[in-house]
C-alpha cells in the first residue's frame, strides 16, 4: 500500500500495481497473487516504483507484531491522526480478535470513496460467510459516511482471516456468525466515525440518527441526505440550529416520507434541544441550542413516525479550512 499517489488515470497504472505485488511477494517470499495492493493520493500522477522497490525488503525484515500502528501512520494522506480499532469476542468457546486500521479525510462519500481500510482477524470463517459479513458491515458503516459529497477513483475495504483462533469454522448462519458479524461491524463503525470526525478542515463529528422509517433503505437514504447537505454542515460549523436545512435535505432525499410527521432535535454532551415537531418549528432556547451545537460531537435526531426501522450516517461540519486544504492539494 502506498499513500500520496492514487496510481490511477495513468497509462501504466495496472502495470505498476502488478509490479507492486511482485515486489512485495518477493520481499515476503509469497506468491504475488496473494498480495492485496492499494494506492491513494493524487490522481493522474505517474507512480515511481523506485522508492517502493528500494524499501520493500527493509520493511519486510522489520515486521513485528507491534508494527500495526506504524502501518496506520504510513497510509495517512491529509489525515490528521491515524485510525485503529480492535475488539475481542468469544465464538465457539474461543477468544476471537478483530483489529483494523483505516485512512481517509477528504473525497469521502458513499460508496466508501478515498478510504482505505484493512482489517485482520484470527476467526475461522468460510469465504462465503466472511464476504456476507464484510458487505453488511460496509453498508451500515463505511457506506454511511460522507465528508464532502465527492466520490473517488480509489477505495479499498479488505478483511483477512487466518483461522488461528481455533473456533469451529463459521460456515453458515447462526449464533457464531451473528457474534462475528456484530464484532466486525463494531470495528468498522468505530473506524467510520474516525474518518468522519477527521474530515478535511472539520471541527466536529456529526451523526444523523433517523428513526421511525418504513424500511431500512428509507432510513439510510434520509440519514445520508442530511449528513451530506452542505448547508446543514455549514450550519453545524456555525452552531446555528437551522433545522430547516435538515427538513430540506429530507425532502430532496427521494425517500417517500410525510413531512407532517417529522420531528427534529439536536443532541450532544451539552444536552438536547427539540427544534421541530410534526414538520413545524417550535419554540426553543437559542442559547441552549448554541451550547448543544458547540460540542465536538453532535447528533442530528430525526423521527419520521412512519415505521420501526432506523439508521445512522456519519459526517462532519463544513469549514473554511476545507477550501484551504483542497485549494492547493496537488501543488
Secondary structure, 3 states (H helix, E strand, C coil): CEEEECCCCCCCHHHHHHHHHHHHHHHHCCCHHHCCCCEEEECCCCCCCHHHHHHHHHHHHCCCCCCHHHHHHHCCCCCCCCEEEEEEEEECCEEEEEEEEEECCCCCCCCCCCCEEEEEECCCECHHHHHHHHHHHHHHCHHHECCCCCCCCCCEEEEEECCCCCCCCECCCCHHHHHHHHHHHHHHHHHHHHHHHCCCCCCCEEEEEEEEECCHHHHHHHHHHHHHCHHHHHHHHCCCCCHHHHHHHHHCCCCCCCHHHCEEEEEECCEEEEEEECCEECCCCHHHHHHHHCCCEEEEEEECCCCCEEEEEEEECCCHHHHHHHHCCCC
